[in-house]
Amino acid sequence: MSVHRDIELMAAGWDRRFEADVSRLDEIVQMYTEMGYEVTTSETVPDDFGPDCAGCAIAASCQRYVVVYTRTPVKEVVESGR
C-alpha cells in the first residue's frame, strides 16, 4: 500500500480500519456490510507494518494480509448532507 493510494482512498471517504489475514476476509466484509458500510481492501506492503516488523523471521507470512477500508455508502452521505 503506498501512502499515495492511502491518501486517495481517504479523500474518497474511505476510513482505514486495520490489516487482516485474508483467511478472515469474507467474515470481515460480511460483518461491515451487515452494519451498512461499503468495504474495500488493498494489498499490504512492508511500510504498513512499520520498522519493528522489518527483521521478523516470519515477515513473509504478512503477505497474507490486506488493509481493510470502510465507508458509509455514498448514497446515504448525499441524502443526509454529511
Protein Blocks (a to p, Z undefined) as FASTA:
>chain_A
ZZklmmmmmmnopacfbdcdfklmmmmmmmmmmnopacddddddfklnojmlmmpmklmm
mmmpccddddddfklmmmnoZZ
